[in-house]
């Protein structure tokens, strides 16, 4: 190798890993003088001293009731720690004030209008208006719930907040009457008195 070239004085038999990048394998069960003899660092008896004991599935607790089965047993729609499951769901669909800025002043914002505008994806759960963002237009907002700050912001802009009852799928309360049912006239109650033309004929008995 000529002078001045890189790798001068370097041979293949001198190749070795970088200092500290590799360490020797831990040899267990090789006598008491090594510190890891006899029980090989696993202690005496017990499940984790056996072979295959470190391949247990995640969440296994030795046979006792695991944590993922101990939790989540609270039921009902009103308990603050209960899980939303089945038809008794406790969550709502949030709608922020910034989502209402797209509507013109004076418009009555209903859940159906929000769904048509793409603000919400469905109406299976009640809507709740939150005070996220700003509202500068006077709107009449119909929703199932309102936060306190949202009501203040809507009224400060000259609008009005109208609370709707909820009768969606899975709701335990009475369903809300539709507009067609509300417009249908109620049947008149039957009268006990006979009409004038249907007067009873006088009896033939003298």
Protein Blocks (a to p, Z undefined) as FASTA:
>chain_A
ZZhiahihiafklgccdehiaccdddehiajklopghjnonagehjklpghklmccehia
hhpacfklmgopagcjkbmkbccehjldcbdcdddfklmmmpcehiacdfklmmmnomam
bfkbccdddfehjdfbdcddddfbdcfklmmmmmmnopacdddddfbehiabdcdddfkl
mmpccdddddfbdcfklcccddfbZZ
